[in-house]
Amino acid sequence: MNYYTWVPGSKATFDDWAAYGGDTWNWDNCYDYFHKPATYFDDGNLYETGLKDMWTAGPLEVAHAELVPQLHPFRDALRKAWTSKGHSLTEDVYSGTMHGLTTCITSIHNGKRSGSDVFIRGKPNVTLMHSSQAQKLILEGNTVTGVLVQGPDGKTHAIKAKREVIVAAGVFESPKLLMLSGIGPASHLKEKGIKPVVDSMHVGQNLLDHPIMPHVFRLKDGYGLDNYIVHPGPKHEEAVKTYGSAKDGPLRSGLLELVAFPRIDERLQKDEGYRQLKEQLGGKDPYGPGGQPHFEIDFVKGEVKLKSQDPLEKPHINLNFLANDTDIVALREGVLWVDDILMNGEGFKDIILEDYPKPLPRDDPDAMKKEILERSQTGYRKFSSPAEYGGSSRVLRLCQILAARAVYRRMSWRASSILPLPSTVLTASASLMRPCFL
């Protein structure tokens, strides 16, 4: 799945950024940067979105997801169910408003997948070191001037900067590296035998990740790509052969074709805890105060701490998931909202066989809470960590992100771990809590 899904986010979110970084961070002033990295292709002239005029010069090739013929029955059933419940279809989620079911844009064009490496190809001033681990930042006084790196040869190398050091090791490894270098909460650093250089209580704190709850239905045969991609047999062999010779067929697909951006106000409003929280916020919806599509976000923050002084040891990560009951309600109601479309909507209800691997206790809130707590897992997506382990389901995936930014003199912490407000996008390309129909 080495590709991006490309969605810019909601205008309201970026406009809220202005309070933290000035008007240069609002939607209008960020807008051109959404298009700068990419060139959009619509070789069949299938979509009237104006994207060809916006994305014209970037090295990343993007296009609407190619709709695999074998998934035609699935797509038709899903769209029919969606519209039968009164929801809209759209192909424009790029103008600041994200609502409806849309065909996603991906960094796949003519079967070729593009990644972030396109931005550094042919750059003489960029050197990539594989199998390497940053050990510690080099400080001269309170200024970061370089980094100690264990290279693939197992030896430690000192790499000095001419201008600045950018720390972009991901949301977990960036604070770990800072703390190993003496930048972080002084009491915690002393616990681990590290001399504090900069006492910064915020390093490793305020961790917000998004829980994913796998929610899967088993469908009738003929509505998936299992026999082409997963199971050995003639269809799989033919799919491999076709892709190998012509970069065509089911293996050309990114598998994610349709993405939905909903709001579920009517369901959330039935919960007393949600109503109380909304009242505390002055009547603003906590999950999408500016009209953004709803995404489940943990209000209770986690943290990243050191286990030891060993740079190769993974940090202690406390995600502190679902410590707030309102978050559990949001996940529960999101699941039930999608269930209503898939299980009761025209077309799709006829192809569902059963829950997988076991039935959900939809009519028992306490039992649903237990299932949510047992099934939920990290999405590893909110902060675009280098290790995107991901979590997905066949029918529904709830995704979210949050990030922020901090700068310490000549050292910039630029992991996408640090944007001031939650966005309805993935920072790697863009996209946040959405039902993803695979």
TIDO-747404 format. One record per residue (C-alpha): residue number from 1; residue in three letters; x, y, z. Coordinates in steps of 0.2 Angstrom, whole numbers, padded with zeros to 4 digits, always signed. Each point is the difference from the previous one (the first is absolute). Example, Ala and Ser with C-alpha at 12.3 -4.5 7.8 and 13.67 -1.06 7.14 Angstrom:
2
     k     r      xx      yy      zz
     1   ALA   +0062   -0022   +0039
     2   SER   +0006   +0017   -0003
REM end
This chain:
438
     k     r      xx      yy      zz
     1   MET   +0000   +0000   +0000
     2   ASN   +0015   +0012   -0004
     3   TYR   -0010   +0015   -0006
     4   TYR   -0009   +0015   +0007
     5   THR   -0018   +0004   +0000
     6   TRP   -0002   +0019   -0003
     7   VAL   -0012   +0010   +0009
     8   PRO   +0003   +0018   +0005
     9   GLY   -0011   +0002   +0015
    10   SER   -0013   +0013   +0006
    11   LYS   +0001   +0019   -0002
    12   ALA   -0007   +0003   +0018
    13   THR   +0015   -0010   +0007
    14   PHE   +0013   +0010   -0009
    15   ASP   -0008   +0016   +0004
    16   ASP   +0001   -0004   +0018
    17   TRP   +0019   -0002   -0001
    18   ALA   +0001   +0018   -0003
    19   ALA   -0002   +0003   +0019
    20   TYR   +0016   -0010   +0003
    21   GLY   +0011   +0005   -0015
    22   GLY   -0008   +0016   -0008
    23   ASP   -0010   +0002   -0016
    24   THR   +0014   -0008   -0010
    25   TRP   -0007   -0017   +0006
    26   ASN   -0018   +0002   -0004
    27   TRP   -0008   -0009   -0014
    28   ASP   +0002   +0013   -0014
    29   ASN   +0018   +0002   +0004
    30   CYS   +0004   -0018   +0001
    31   TYR   -0011   -0005   -0016
    32   ASP   +0014   +0001   -0013
    33   TYR   +0011   -0011   +0011
    34   PHE   -0013   -0014   -0001
    35   HIS   +0003   -0001   -0019
    36   LYS   +0018   +0004   -0001
    37   PRO   +0007   -0018   +0003
    38   ALA   -0011   -0008   -0013
    39   THR   -0005   -0002   -0018
    40   TYR   -0018   -0006   -0003
    41   PHE   -0004   -0012   -0014
    42   ASP   -0017   -0004   -0007
    43   ASP   +0004   -0009   -0016
    44   GLY   -0017   -0005   -0004
    45   ASN   -0008   +0017   +0004
    46   LEU   -0012   -0008   +0012
    47   TYR   -0001   +0013   +0014
    48   GLU   -0005   +0018   -0001
    49   THR   +0009   +0007   +0015
    50   GLY   +0012   +0013   -0007
    51   LEU   +0015   -0009   +0008
    52   LYS   +0010   +0000   -0017
    53   ASP   +0001   +0018   +0002
    54   MET   +0005   +0000   +0018
    55   TRP   +0013   -0014   +0001
    56   THR   +0011   +0002   -0015
    57   ALA   +0019   +0001   +0005
    58   GLY   +0003   -0012   +0015
    59   PRO   +0011   -0015   -0001
    60   LEU   -0013   -0011   +0008
    61   GLU   -0012   -0008   -0012
    62   VAL   -0018   -0001   +0006
    63   ALA   -0016   -0006   -0008
    64   HIS   -0017   -0006   +0005
    65   ALA   +0001   -0018   +0006
    66   GLU   -0002   -0012   -0015
    67   LEU   -0017   -0009   +0002
    68   VAL   +0004   -0018   -0002
    69   PRO   -0013   -0009   -0011
    70   GLN   -0001   -0015   +0012
    71   LEU   -0006   +0012   +0014
    72   HIS   -0014   +0008   -0010
    73   PRO   -0014   -0010   +0009
    74   PHE   +0007   +0006   +0017
    75   ARG   +0001   +0018   -0005
    76   ASP   -0017   +0000   -0007
    77   ALA   -0008   -0008   +0015
    78   LEU   +0010   +0012   +0012
    79   ARG   -0006   +0016   -0010
    80   LYS   -0018   -0006   -0001
    81   ALA   +0000   -0003   +0019
    82   TRP   +0008   +0017   +0003
    83   THR   -0012   +0010   -0010
    84   SER   -0015   -0010   +0006
    85   LYS   +0003   +0006   +0017
    86   GLY   +0000   +0018   -0006
    87   HIS   +0019   +0003   -0001
    88   SER   +0008   +0009   -0015
    89   LEU   +0013   -0005   -0012
    90   THR   +0014   +0012   -0004
    91   GLU   +0016   +0002   -0010
    92   ASP   +0005   +0016   +0008
    93   VAL   +0008   -0001   +0018
    94   TYR   +0014   +0011   -0005
    95   SER   -0008   +0017   +0002
    96   GLY   -0001   +0001   +0019
    97   THR   -0016   -0010   +0002
    98   MET   +0001   -0018   +0003
    99   HIS   -0017   -0009   +0000
   100   GLY   -0006   -0015   -0009
   101   LEU   +0006   -0016   -0008
   102   THR   +0014   +0003   -0013
   103   THR   +0012   -0009   -0011
   104   CYS   +0017   +0003   +0008
   105   ILE   +0016   +0007   -0008
   106   THR   +0015   -0010   +0003
   107   SER   +0019   +0001   -0005
   108   ILE   -0003   -0014   -0013
   109   HIS   +0001   +0004   -0019
   110   ASN   -0001   -0013   -0013
   111   GLY   +0004   -0013   +0012
   112   LYS   +0016   +0008   +0007
   113   ARG   +0000   +0005   +0018
   114   SER   +0009   +0015   +0006
   115   GLY   +0006   +0004   +0017
   116   SER   +0009   +0014   +0010
   117   ASP   +0017   -0005   -0008
   118   VAL   -0005   +0010   -0016
   119   PHE   +0004   +0016   +0009
   120   ILE   +0018   -0004   +0002
   121   ARG   +0004   -0010   -0016
   122   GLY   +0015   +0008   -0009
   123   LYS   +0004   +0012   +0015
   124   PRO   +0019   +0001   +0002
   125   ASN   -0001   +0007   +0017
   126   VAL   -0010   -0014   +0007
   127   THR   +0008   -0016   +0007
   128   LEU   -0011   -0015   +0006
   129   MET   +0008   -0011   +0013
   130   HIS   -0009   -0017   +0002
   131   SER   +0000   -0011   +0015
   132   SER   +0005   +0015   +0011
   133   GLN   -0005   +0006   +0017
   134   ALA   +0001   +0018   +0007
   135   GLN   +0008   -0002   +0017
   136   LYS   +0001   +0018   +0007
   137   LEU   +0000   +0018   -0006
   138   ILE   +0016   +0010   +0001
   139   LEU   -0001   +0016   +0010
   140   GLU   +0011   +0014   +0002
   141   GLY   -0007   +0009   +0015
   142   ASN   -0018   +0001   -0004
   143   THR   +0002   -0001   -0019
   144   VAL   -0002   -0016   -0009
   145   THR   +0014   -0002   -0013
   146   GLY   -0001   -0018   -0006
   147   VAL   -0005   -0018   +0004
   148   LEU   +0009   -0016   +0005
   149   VAL   -0006   -0014   -0011
   150   GLN   +0003   -0019   +0001
   151   GLY   +0003   -0005   -0018
   152   PRO   -0003   -0016   -0009
   153   ASP   +0018   -0005   +0005
   154   GLY   -0004   +0001   +0018
   155   LYS   +0011   +0015   +0003
   156   THR   -0004   +0017   +0007
   157   HIS   +0001   +0014   -0012
   158   ALA   -0001   +0019   +0004
   159   ILE   -0009   +0009   -0013
   160   LYS   +0001   +0019   +0002
   161   ALA   -0012   +0013   -0008
   162   LYS   +0005   +0015   -0010
   163   ARG   -0016   +0009   +0005
   164   GLU   -0013   -0009   +0010
   165   VAL   -0005   -0017   +0006
   166   ILE   -0018   -0006   -0004
   167   VAL   -0007   -0014   +0012
   168   ALA   -0013   -0009   -0010
   169   ALA   +0001   -0018   +0007
   170   GLY   -0018   -0002   +0003
   171   VAL   -0011   +0003   +0015
   172   PHE   +0007   -0013   +0011
   173   GLU   +0019   +0000   -0005
   174   SER   +0001   +0019   -0001
   175   PRO   -0004   +0003   +0019
   176   LYS   +0011   -0015   +0004
   177   LEU   +0015   +0008   -0010
   178   LEU   -0003   +0017   +0009
   179   MET   +0000   -0008   +0017
   180   LEU   +0015   -0011   -0004
   181   SER   +0009   +0017   -0004
   182   GLY   -0005   +0008   +0017
   183   ILE   -0015   +0009   -0007
   184   GLY   -0016   -0004   +0010
   185   PRO   -0008   -0001   +0017
   186   ALA   +0015   +0002   +0012
   187   SER   -0007   -0012   +0013
   188   HIS   -0002   -0014   -0013
   189   LEU   +0017   +0003   -0007
   190   LYS   +0008   -0002   +0017
   191   GLU   -0010   -0016   +0003
   192   LYS   +0009   -0007   -0015
   193   GLY   +0017   +0007   +0004
   194   ILE   +0000   +0013   -0013
   195   LYS   +0006   +0018   +0004
   196   PRO   -0013   +0012   -0005
   197   VAL   +0006   +0014   -0012
   198   VAL   -0017   +0007   -0003
   199   ASP   -0014   -0003   +0013
   200   SER   -0016   -0001   -0012
   201   MET   -0015   -0008   +0009
   202   HIS   -0009   -0001   -0017
   203   VAL   +0012   -0012   -0009
   204   GLY   -0009   -0017   -0001
   205   GLN   -0016   +0007   +0007
   206   ASN   -0017   +0004   -0008
   207   LEU   +0000   -0016   -0011
   208   LEU   -0016   -0002   -0010
   209   ASP   -0002   -0015   -0011
   210   HIS   -0016   -0007   -0008
   211   PRO   -0008   -0017   +0005
   212   ILE   -0005   -0011   -0014
   213   MET   -0014   -0013   +0003
   214   PRO   +0001   -0014   -0013
   215   HIS   -0018   -0002   -0005
   216   VAL   -0003   -0014   -0013
   217   PHE   -0014   -0008   -0010
   218   ARG   +0001   -0016   -0010
   219   LEU   -0007   +0003   -0017
   220   LYS   -0007   -0012   -0013
   221   ASP   +0012   -0007   -0012
   222   GLY   +0004   +0010   -0016
   223   TYR   +0001   +0017   +0009
   224   GLY   +0018   +0001   +0005
   225   LEU   +0018   -0003   -0007
   226   ASP   +0004   -0015   +0012
   227   ASN   +0002   -0012   -0014
   228   TYR   +0011   +0012   -0010
   229   ILE   +0011   +0006   +0013
   230   VAL   +0000   -0011   +0016
   231   HIS   -0004   -0018   -0005
   232   PRO   +0011   -0011   -0011
   233   GLY   -0009   -0006   -0016
   234   PRO   -0003   +0004   -0018
   235   LYS   -0007   +0018   +0003
   236   HIS   +0015   +0004   +0011
   237   GLU   +0013   -0007   -0013
   238   GLU   -0009   +0010   -0014
   239   ALA   +0000   +0016   +0010
   240   VAL   +0019   -0001   +0004
   241   LYS   +0004   -0004   -0018
   242   THR   -0010   +0015   -0006
   243   TYR   +0007   +0012   +0012
   244   GLY   +0018   -0007   -0004
   245   SER   -0002   +0002   -0019
   246   ALA   -0011   +0016   -0001
   247   LYS   -0001   +0008   +0017
   248   ASP   -0019   -0004   -0002
   249   GLY   -0014   -0010   +0008
   250   PRO   -0005   -0001   +0019
   251   LEU   +0017   +0002   +0007
   252   ARG   +0001   +0017   -0008
   253   SER   -0013   +0006   +0012
   254   GLY   +0004   +0008   +0017
   255   LEU   -0015   -0009   +0006
   256   LEU   -0007   +0016   +0008
   257   GLU   -0012   +0007   -0013
   258   LEU   -0014   +0009   +0010
   259   VAL   +0001   +0011   +0015
   260   ALA   -0014   +0007   +0010
   261   PHE   +0000   +0016   +0011
   262   PRO   -0016   +0000   +0011
   263   ARG   -0007   +0010   +0014
   264   ILE   -0010   -0010   +0013
   265   ASP   -0007   +0015   +0011
   266   GLU   -0017   -0008   +0001
   267   ARG   +0007   -0016   +0008
   268   LEU   +0012   +0009   +0012
   269   GLN   -0013   +0012   +0006
   270   LYS   -0010   -0015   +0007
   271   ASP   +0015   -0003   +0013
   272   GLU   -0001   +0010   +0016
   273   GLY   +0019   +0001   +0002
   274   TYR   +0002   +0007   -0017
   275   ARG   -0014   +0013   +0003
   276   GLN   +0009   +0005   +0016
   277   LEU   +0017   +0001   -0008
   278   LYS   -0008   +0011   -0014
   279   GLU   -0007   +0011   +0013
   280   GLN   +0016   +0002   +0009
   281   LEU   +0008   +0006   -0017
   282   GLY   -0013   +0014   -0002
   283   GLY   -0011   -0010   -0012
   284   LYS   +0014   -0006   -0012
   285   ASP   +0001   -0017   -0006
   286   PRO   +0016   -0008   +0008
   287   TYR   +0003   -0011   -0015
   288   GLY   -0002   +0012   -0015
   289   PRO   -0004   +0018   +0007
   290   GLY   +0003   +0008   -0017
   291   GLY   -0011   -0012   -0010
   292   GLN   +0014   -0012   -0003
   293   PRO   -0004   -0018   -0003
   294   HIS   -0001   -0009   +0017
   295   PHE   +0015   -0009   +0006
   296   GLU   +0003   -0009   +0016
   297   ILE   +0014   +0008   +0010
   298   ASP   +0006   -0004   +0017
   299   PHE   -0001   +0015   +0012
   300   VAL   +0011   -0009   +0013
   301   LYS   +0018   +0002   -0005
   302   GLY   +0014   -0012   +0001
   303   GLU   +0019   +0001   +0002
   304   VAL   +0016   -0007   -0007
   305   LYS   +0014   -0003   +0013
   306   LEU   +0017   -0008   +0000
   307   LYS   +0003   -0018   +0005
   308   SER   +0019   +0002   +0001
   309   GLN   +0015   +0010   -0007
   310   ASP   +0001   -0013   -0014
   311   PRO   -0004   +0008   -0017
   312   LEU   -0005   -0017   -0007
   313   GLU   -0013   -0003   +0013
   314   LYS   -0017   +0005   -0004
   315   PRO   -0008   +0013   +0011
   316   HIS   -0014   -0003   +0012
   317   ILE   -0016   +0006   -0009
   318   ASN   -0016   +0002   +0010
   319   LEU   -0014   +0004   -0013
   320   ASN   -0013   +0001   +0014
   321   PHE   -0014   -0005   -0012
   322   LEU   -0018   +0003   +0004
   323   ALA   +0002   +0006   +0018
   324   ASN   -0015   +0012   -0004
   325   ASP   -0017   -0009   -0001
   326   THR   -0005   +0013   -0013
   327   ASP   +0013   -0006   -0012
   328   ILE   -0007   -0018   +0002
   329   VAL   -0017   +0007   -0004
   330   ALA   +0006   +0008   -0016
   331   LEU   +0008   -0016   -0006
   332   ARG   -0016   -0010   +0005
   333   GLU   -0011   +0012   -0009
   334   GLY   +0011   +0001   -0015
   335   VAL   -0001   -0019   -0002
   336   LEU   -0019   +0000   +0002
   337   TRP   -0001   +0014   -0013
   338   VAL   +0010   -0010   -0013
   339   ASP   -0010   -0016   +0005
   340   ASP   -0016   +0009   -0004
   341   ILE   +0006   +0004   -0018
   342   LEU   +0008   -0017   -0003
   343   MET   -0013   -0011   +0008
   344   ASN   -0016   +0009   -0004
   345   GLY   +0005   +0010   -0016
   346   GLU   -0007   -0006   -0017
   347   GLY   +0012   -0011   -0009
   348   PHE   +0014   -0003   +0013
   349   LYS   -0012   -0008   +0013
   350   ASP   -0002   -0014   -0013
   351   ILE   +0018   -0005   -0001
   352   ILE   +0005   +0000   +0019
   353   LEU   +0000   -0017   +0008
   354   GLU   +0006   +0003   +0018
   355   ASP   +0011   +0009   +0012
   356   TYR   +0018   -0006   +0000
   357   PRO   +0008   -0008   +0010
   358   LYS   -0015   +0001   +0012
   359   PRO   -0017   +0010   +0002
   360   LEU   +0001   +0017   +0008
   361   PRO   -0012   +0003   +0015
   362   ARG   -0008   +0015   -0008
   363   ASP   -0014   +0001   +0012
   364   ASP   +0010   -0001   +0015
   365   PRO   +0010   +0016   +0004
   366   ASP   +0010   -0008   +0014
   367   ALA   +0005   -0015   -0011
   368   MET   +0004   +0012   -0015
   369   LYS   +0011   +0010   +0012
   370   LYS   +0009   -0016   +0004
   371   GLU   +0002   -0005   -0018
   372   ILE   +0007   +0017   -0005
   373   LEU   +0013   +0000   +0014
   374   GLU   +0005   -0018   -0005
   375   ARG   +0001   +0003   -0019
   376   SER   +0007   +0018   -0001
   377   GLN   +0018   +0002   -0005
   378   THR   +0011   +0014   -0005
   379   GLY   -0001   +0006   -0018
   380   TYR   +0019   +0006   +0001
   381   ARG   -0006   +0013   -0012
   382   LYS   -0003   +0016   +0009
   383   PHE   +0018   +0006   +0000
   384   SER   +0006   -0008   -0016
   385   SER   +0013   -0010   +0010
   386   PRO   +0013   -0008   -0012
   387   ALA   -0007   -0017   +0006
   388   GLU   -0017   +0001   -0007
   389   TYR   -0007   -0017   +0006
   390   GLY   -0018   +0005   -0003
   391   GLY   -0016   -0009   +0004
   392   SER   -0014   -0004   -0011
   393   SER   -0016   -0009   -0003
   394   ARG   -0009   -0006   -0015
   395   VAL   -0015   +0011   +0002
   396   LEU   +0004   +0014   +0012
   397   ARG   +0015   +0009   +0007
   398   LEU   -0001   +0015   +0012
   399   CYS   +0015   +0011   -0002
   400   GLN   +0007   +0015   +0008
   401   ILE   +0015   +0011   +0002
   402   LEU   +0007   +0014   +0010
   403   ALA   +0016   +0009   +0000
   404   ALA   +0010   +0015   +0006
   405   ARG   +0016   +0010   -0003
   406   ALA   +0014   +0006   +0011
   407   VAL   +0017   +0008   -0004
   408   TYR   +0015   +0001   +0011
   409   ARG   +0013   +0012   -0006
   410   ARG   +0009   -0008   -0015
   411   MET   -0009   -0016   +0003
   412   SER   -0017   -0002   -0008
   413   TRP   -0012   -0014   +0006
   414   ARG   -0009   -0003   -0016
   415   ALA   -0008   -0017   +0001
   416   SER   -0018   +0002   -0005
   417   SER   -0002   -0003   +0018
   418   ILE   -0003   +0018   +0004
   419   LEU   -0014   +0009   -0008
   420   PRO   -0010   +0011   +0012
   421   LEU   -0018   -0007   -0004
   422   PRO   -0007   -0017   -0006
   423   SER   -0002   +0000   -0019
   424   THR   -0012   -0010   -0010
   425   VAL   +0015   -0006   -0010
   426   LEU   +0015   -0012   +0002
   427   THR   +0016   +0010   +0000
   428   ALA   +0009   -0011   -0012
   429   SER   -0011   +0005   -0014
   430   ALA   -0017   +0003   +0008
   431   SER   -0015   -0009   +0008
   432   LEU   -0008   -0002   +0017
   433   MET   -0014   -0009   +0008
   434   ARG   -0009   -0007   -0014
   435   PRO   -0009   -0016   -0003
   436   CYS   +0011   -0008   -0013
   437   PHE   -0010   -0012   -0011
   438   LEU   +0012   -0014   -0007
REM end
